[in-house]
Amino acid sequence: QVQLVESGGGVVQPGGSLRLSCAASGFTFSSYGMHWVRQAPGKGLEWVAFIRFDGSNKYSADSVKGRFTISRDNSKNTLYLQMDSLRAEDTAVYYCAKSNYVPNYWGQGTLVTVSS
Amino acid sequence: QTVVTQEPSFSVSPGGTVTLTCGLSSGSVSTNYYPSWYQQTPGQAPRTLIYSTNTRSSGVPDRFSGSILGNKAALTITGAQADDESDYYCVLYMGSGIVVFGGGTKLTVL
């Protein structure tokens, strides 16, 4: 069965960086696009970024453009989100999700807290 | 700026039927947007209920159904149960991997 396990969350100061990982199993990772989605405390779901199955194209939300970079290593079945210049408003649970045009299977999420 | 609209809250009686909707600030929702629906309870990851308008995910009870109603996507729960009390989110595919979530509907069963 599809399994997605996020890691790398934690507490970071404003302006700092963090890299999230998402380990995938139970499906042919190299055949599917992948999303990152986040949810701030008490708020709704917000799409963050998408990467095509082969990494050839990447798209991100305006709120993170120029600060966050999505990438993947198909040899390791792993998705990444490099987050730089973090702000307090980036505090959220970050989910990775397998794509079927839209997020389909979800991981359990990893919490990122940006605070001094 | 595309805005996906959902009712902020809804209530339904146990055993009743409720239809939640998912619209666009400008234009109509069609199957080309691959509308999908998620259920989320506090502290849990979203669970996919419906994808591609009306396909139920594995293990989802058939009391959940998806459709296009007029110019919106719709999620209908028939025979609501107490554990259907959750937040429900829709999402629309905008092309090139970009998706937009609705603000979510808080469903109360009472």
Interface residues (C-beta under 8 A of the other chain):
Chain A: G33 H35 V37 G44 L45 E46 W47 F50 I51 R52 N57 Y59 Y95 S99 N100 Y101 V102 P103 N104 Y105 W106 G107 Q108 G109
Chain B: Y34 S36 Y38 Q40 A45 P46 R47 T48 Y51 S52 S57 D87 Y89 V91 L92 Y93 S96 G97 I98 V99 V100 F101 G102 G103 G104
